[in-house]
Every structure is written in C-alpha cells, then in structure tokens.
C-alpha cells in the first residue's frame, strides 16, 4: 500500500499546477472522521461501485477454466499476438463464461464519468479509499483477450471497439484522485497500448481519424489536482501516525509493522533484484523512529511531496529531463527521516512508467496520422513534418527527449522510435524497454518487451 501511495505522486503528468488543498498540519488538527469527510467531498459524486462489484462478483478466473493454467502462463503475449496455439479453446471458454462481467465492463467503459464510493464510515482516509484499488486488471485482460479473439476471427470493428474500451477504463482509473486506483490504471493503459500497436500492425482501422479521436478522449481523462493532493496528504498522514503507533507497540499494530517489514526485506523490483535497504532490520528502524517524532516525519513528508508534485505538474519531457535531480533532491529531503527513507526508495519509477506510456501514445497517434496521409496522397511522407497542420496540430513528442519521435522512411516498413531513457539516438537499436542505453522501437510493433511493458 505505502509504495503505491508514494509512486502515484509522480505517476501522473500534465496536470495543471494548483495550491495544496490541505497541508498535513491542517489535516492533523481534524478528527479521523473529519478527515474522511474532507476526502469524500473531494471525489466526483458518481458511484460506480455497484457496477464494479458486479464485475467482481460474476468474474470467473482463468485458472478455473479447463486448460486455463496453461493459458494463464502466456496471457500477456496472447493479448497482442496473432494466434493462441493450444490455449485458444480455454481462452474462448473463459470469455464465454464471463459474458455477464464483460457486459458490465462495457457499461463502465462507455460511461462519461465514474468514481468509486468513498466509505464515509471508515476509521481513516486510507480505509475510506482503499476500495479504489479493488478494480483488478484481470477482468481487463479478459476484455483484451476478447478483442484479440475478434481480431483473429477477422472481426476488426469489434476488436478495435474493445481496445478503445480498455483505453477508456484506464482513463477512468487515472482520473480518480486516488493513490490506489492509479497503478491499476497505468497497468491497463500499458495493456491497451501494446494491443493497439499490435492491431495496427496486423490490420489498420477502417477509420484512423475516428480511432484517433476516441483515443484522445480516453487519454485526456485526468484527476482534479487539488483533490489528488488532498488524498495523498491524508493517506500519508495515516501511514505516519500508524507507523509511530506500531513503533511504540508492535504487538498492537501488526498490520502496519508488516508493511514496513515488507519494505525492508521483501520488496523487489521488476527484475527481482533486492531494493537498497536503509536499515538492517526492523528493530533498527524502530530505534531510528524513537529518536525522531511524528512532527519531523510529517515535515519530511511535506517536503518530499512538494518535490514530487512539482515533477508531476511539469510537462513529462521536462520532468524526465530533471529525473536525476529529482532523485537527488528527494534523497536529501528523505535522509533525515526514518519513514521517508523507507518509503522513497525509487522516487522516479513511476515517472519512467508514465514516460513509456507517453511514448507509446505518441507512436499510435503518429502512425494513425501517417495512415490518414497515405489514404489521401497514396504514399507516406519522407518527412513527418508534412503531417502538420493538415492532419496533426503538432508532431507527437517523445517524453524522453522533448522532441518529436524519430520517424524514418528509409526502411520498409517505416520505423518510429523513442530515443529511450538516456535521451540519445541509437538509430533505432531497441533495448527491450529497459532503463539502459538504447532506443524504444515503437513501429513496426514487436512481440518482445511484453513482460516489461505489460
């Protein structure tokens, strides 16, 4: 929970700058019930909880289907590849048995706006909003599989319709002012983008302009910046208070202690390498907290949150350009506080994730524009600048460089790529979506990199 809470602060970019809706000192002066009321008031008054609960209640897990265990192992690549091998029967049965859940997902995706219900009777803001992360990506993978089955059957209109729904569900989740819904939204966005690129590589949509407009609508869903600040501040304050209560008496606060122990001993990154540990064991952390205070931890949390807020409100390419400075500044701000040292181990992880999502979105937009140009001119342009302003208002930007994505017509098919995290053009040498030297090849779409991106 806590790592999610930290990551989400830098996970959303492109929001308008705004003042803090509430600082930690003000929130601390309120009773827990008053804090919950403040948080509840910040959320949209649209409650999608019944529909989301209906999806969960009727959902049949893939492993419950005969042959599902085998299909589950290859589910990520099955979302984008052109065939299913021996898993096709199990996947079709999975989709058939989840027809009710899929109908509800369609309604959720097509709604203009929705939100989870904040539990006004909960003891604190964290408990009040935790259901916001209950929407699992599993059901959306099922929607993606239905899209790919339609594509394999040659039903491309249905395939693209379900893919758009994936983008809209991701947009709905990313528009929630919640640190619990955001990671799920980003996960679904990655799934949807990989599938969009794969579909376009197999059969272009009948109407590229209509698809572009539908995707832009989904991608432009954003949360209220002040509401997001409020929920982050409130849930961080919960964490700090509960952590100090645990430090004084671990026997009465085992749940919070477990979360802290997970940070120290069990958390690992996507490559399964241990994260750096600031403390040798849990007792060393408790000793450090005994020398600090709630007030000091709150001040440190406010300082770190201000840095991360500045990062997220900047254009993503500017935020990425300052990623090394951000890491250093967050490290300095967190160094004096035991809890912040534990929480902010990887302050730039979600910034990288959102930059990767931004690069894929830019590639989809550019390739669709090229298809519109080709339909009119019977050839693709030698220079992507020819797309502006007749088809695009401006060329899509590579979040890692702040410049347009690299487009080359010299190869057949044409090539589109991002220069990747190091900002250097390696002439399209793909590095598999790792934070290493090399580029991110976006077009033509590759089946590689799925475990990293999806």
N, C-alpha and C positions, 0 to 999 in steps of 0.2 A: 504494500500500500504506500509506504513512505517514498520509495523510489519513484513510483508513478507520480506522486504528488510533486516531487522535485522536478522530474523531467518535463512535465507538462508546461511548466512556466516558460520554457524556451522552445516548446514544441510548436507553438502557433505563431506564425509570422504574418505581417501585412495588416495588423490591427492598427486602428487609429490610436494615437497616444492619448492618454487620459490620466486624470489625477486618481490617486488611490481612493477607492470607495470607502475604505476604513483601514486605519493602521492597527497594528497589534495592540497598542496601548488602549485604544478606544474599545476594541473588541474585548479585551481582558476586563474592562470595567463592567461589562454586561454579564448577566447570569447566563448559564448554558442555554436555557430556554430562549432567552432574548437573542442570543447569537443564532440559534436555529431559525428564529423568526426573521432575522435580518437576511440570512442566506436564502430562506424560502421566498422572500419578497423579491430577490434578485433574479429568479428564474422565470422564464416565459410561462404564462398561465394556460399552457396547453399540456394536457396529461396523456402521454402515450403509454403509460404503464400497463393499462389493461391489454392493449394490443401486444405489447412486448411480452407480457406474462402469457398471453395465448400462444405466442410462438414457442416459448419455453415449455409450456405445458404439453403441447402436442408434438414436440420435436422428437424424432427418432434418431438416435445416434448411429453413425455409420457402422460402428462395431457391432451393433445389434442386428445388422443385416447379414444374411449368409454371404460369405466371401468378403465381408466388409473390412476385416482386419487387414487383408492383403491390399485392398483398395485404399485403406487409410494411409498405408506407408507411402503411397505415391500420389497422395491427394494434391499436394502443391503443384506438381508438374502436370497433373491431369487437368487442372484449371485452365492451362494455356495450350497444351499440346493438341495435335490434330487427331489423336486416337487414344483409346483407353486400354488396348490389349485385353488381357484376361479379366480385367476389372470392370468392363463395361456393363455386364449384367447386374453386378452388385450395385453400381452407381445408378443405373436406371431404376432399380428396385428402391434404392434409398430415396430418390426423388419422388417416386410414385407414392411411397408410404408417408411422405411429408407434404402431401398436396395441401393439407389444411394450413400448415405453417407457411408454406410458400404463398398462399393466398393472402395471409395476414402480412407477410413481408412486402408484398406488392402494395398493399394499402399504406403501410408505413413509409415506403419509399416515395410513393406518389403524393403524400400529404405535403402541403406547402410549408408547414412548420409543426414541430412537435418537441416535447420535452418530457423528461422523466418527472415523476412526482417526488417532491422533497417531503420526507417524513417529518411532519411538524411535531410529532410526539416523541421523537428520538432524543436521547440524552445530550447529544452534542452535534455540531455540524458534520463531523465525519460520518457518524452513524446515520444522520439525516440524508446524506447524499451518496452513501456507498452503493445504493441500488443503481446509481447512474453508470456503474461499471458492470452491471449484471448482464448486459446485452452481449452475448458471446459471438465471436467471429465464426463459430462453427456453422450456424444457420446461414450465414452469408456465403460461406464456402459451398454450401449446398445450392444456393442461388447461382453461384458461379458455375457449378457443375451442370445445372440445368441449362445455363446459357451455352456451355460448350457442347452439351449433347445436341442442342438445337443446331449449333454450327455444324457439327458432324453430320447431321441429317439434312444439311443444306437449307435450314430454315433461318436465314440470316437476319431477317427482320426481328424474329423472336429472340435470337441470340443477342443482338445489339440492345434490344429493349431491356433484357435482364441485366446486361452490363451497365446500362445507364442507371438502373435501379441500385446497383452496387455503389456507383458513384454518389447517388443521392443519399443512400443510407450513411455512407462515410461522411458526407457533408452535414447531415443532421447531427451525427455524433460530434463532429468537430465544432458545431455551432453551440454545443452545450457549454455553459460557463462552469465546467467541472473538471477537476484533475483525474476523475475516474473514468469518464467517457472518452477522453482524448486518445489514450493509447489504442483503444479498440477502433476508434475512427481512423487512426493512421494505418492500422493493420489492414482494415478493409480497403482503404484508399490504395494501398500497395497492391492488394489482390486485384482490384478493379483496373488499375493502370496496366499491370502486366497483361491482363486479359485483353484490354482494348488494343494494345500494341500487337498482341498475337493475332487477334481477329483481323486487324487491318492488314497484317502480313499475309493472311490467307485470302480474304475477300473484303474489298473496300465497301463501306456502307453505300447504300443507294443514293443517299443524300448527305454528303460530307458536311455541308453548311448546317443542316438541321442537327446533326450529331454534335458539331462544334458548339452550337448554341445551347444544347441540352447539357453538355459537359461544363460549359462556363457557368451556367446557373448552379450546378451542383458544387463546383469549386469555389464559388463566391459566398457560400454559407460560412458565416463567422460568428463567434460569440460576442456578446456585449463585453467590452474591455473592462469596464468598471465592475461588472458582475463577476468576471473571471478573477480579478484581483481580490475581490471580497472573499470568494470561496477558497482561494488558495491561502489567503491570510488566516481565515478561520480554521481550516483544516490543519495548517501548520501549527497554529496555536494549540489545538487539541493534542497534536503529537508531542509538542514540547511539554505541556502540562502532564500528560500521561507518562512521558518518559521520566520526568523527575519524580513522580509518584512511584514508578517502578524502581527507580534507583534507591529510594528510601526503603522500600519494602517489596522485593521481587516476588515474594510469595503471594501478594495480593494483586499483582499486575502481570501475571504470566504472559498474557497475550502480547502486551507491549514489549516485554522482555524478549519474547520470541522474535518479534520484528527486528529488534536491534541485533540479536544474535545472528539473524539471517544476513544482515549487512556485514557483520564481522567475519562470518565463517562460510556461509552457504551461497551468497550471490556470486554469479559468474556472468561473463559477457557472452555474446553470441558465438564466440569461438571456444567457449568452455574453458577459458583461461581465468584463473582467480583474479579478482579485482584487488588493487592495493588496499591493505588493511591499515587503518590508522592506529589500531590498538591490538595488543597481543591476545587479549581475552576480555570477557565481559566484565570481570572484576576491575581490570584496568580502566575500562570506560566508566564504571560506577565511581571509581576513585577520582577520575577527572571531573565528573559531574558534581561530586561533593565539594570540589574547590571552586566550582562556578555557581551560577544561580539561574533561575528562570528568567530574571530580568536581562541578564547578559545574553542568554540564548535567544531571547526574543529580539534583542537589538541586533545580534548577528544575523538572525533570520531575515529581519527587515532589510539589512544591508545587502545580503545576497539576493533577496527577491527584487530589490531595486535594480541591481545589475542585470538580472535575467529579464526583467520587464523591459529595460532599455534595449536589450538584444532582440526581443520578440517584436517590438514596435518598429524596428528599423526594417527597411526592405531586406529580403532574405539574403541577397548577394552582399549587401553591406555588412549584415550580421555575420555571414560566413567569413568575410574578409577579416573581421575582428575576432575570429574564434580563438586564436592563441592568446590574445589579450584578455578575452573573457575568461578563459580557463585560469589565467594567472590572477586576475582580479578576484574571481570567486574563491580561488585557493587562499588568497590573503585574507579576504573577509571571513572565511570559514575557519582559518587556522586557530583563532583564539577561542573557539567554542567547540566543546566536545561533540555536541549533537550535529552541528553543521559539518564538522569534519567527517562524520559517518555518512551523512545524507548526500553530500555533494561530491561523490567520488568521480562522477563522469558528467560534469555540467553541460557539456556540448553534445552529448549523444543524440538528443532529440533534434537539435539543430541540424546535424548531419542527416537525420532521417527526413526532416522536412525539406531540406535542400535536394535530397534524392527524389522525393515525391515531386517537387517543383520541376526538376529536370525532366522527369517523365511526362508531366503535364505539358511542358513546353514542347516536347517532341511530338506528342499526339496532336497538338494544335498546329505545329509546323507541317507535319505530314498531311494532315487533312487539308490545309491551305494549298499544299503542292498538288493534291488531287483535284481541287477545285480549279486551280490554274491549268492543269493538264487537260481537264474536260473542256475548257474554253479555248486553249491555244494549241491543243493536240501534241504538246510536248512539255517537259518540265523545264524551268528556267535554269540558266547556267549560274545565276546569282540569286539567292533567296531575297535580295532587296527588291526584286521585281514583284514580289507579293504585296508590297506596301505602296500606296494605301488602298488599292482596289480591293484586296482580299483581307489583309490584316492591317490594323491601325499601326502596328509596330511589330518588329520581329520578336518572337518569344525569347526571353532572356535565360541564359544558363545561370542558375543560382550560384554556381561555384566560381564564376568569373565576372559576373555582372555585364557580360557581353552576349550577343546572340549566340545560340547554339551553333556549333560548326556544321556546315552543310557542304557536301561535296558531290558534284555530279560526275566526277571523273570515273567513279566505279559504277558498275551496274549490278544490282540496283543502287540507287543513290544512297549516300551514307549521311546519317545525322548522329552527332555525339556531343556529350558534355566533356569538358576538359578534366572533370573529376576534382576531388578534394584538394589536390596540390595546385590547381589553377594553371597547370602547364599543358600545352597542346602536344600530345604524343602521337599525333596523326592517326587517331582512332584506334590505338592499341588498347584493347579492352582489358581491364584489370579485374573483372568479375564483381564489381560493386563493392570493392574493399577500400578501406581508407589507406591506400598505398599509392605510390606513383602510378600513373596510367590514366586512361580515359574511361568513360562510361559509354559504351556503344549502345545507342538507342534505336537506330534503324540501319539495316533491317533487324527485326527483333530476334533475339537469341533465346534458346531454352535454358541456357546457363544462368547462374546467379539467382535462381529461384529461392534457394534456402536463405540467402542473404536478404533479398529484397522482399520476399513474401513471408 
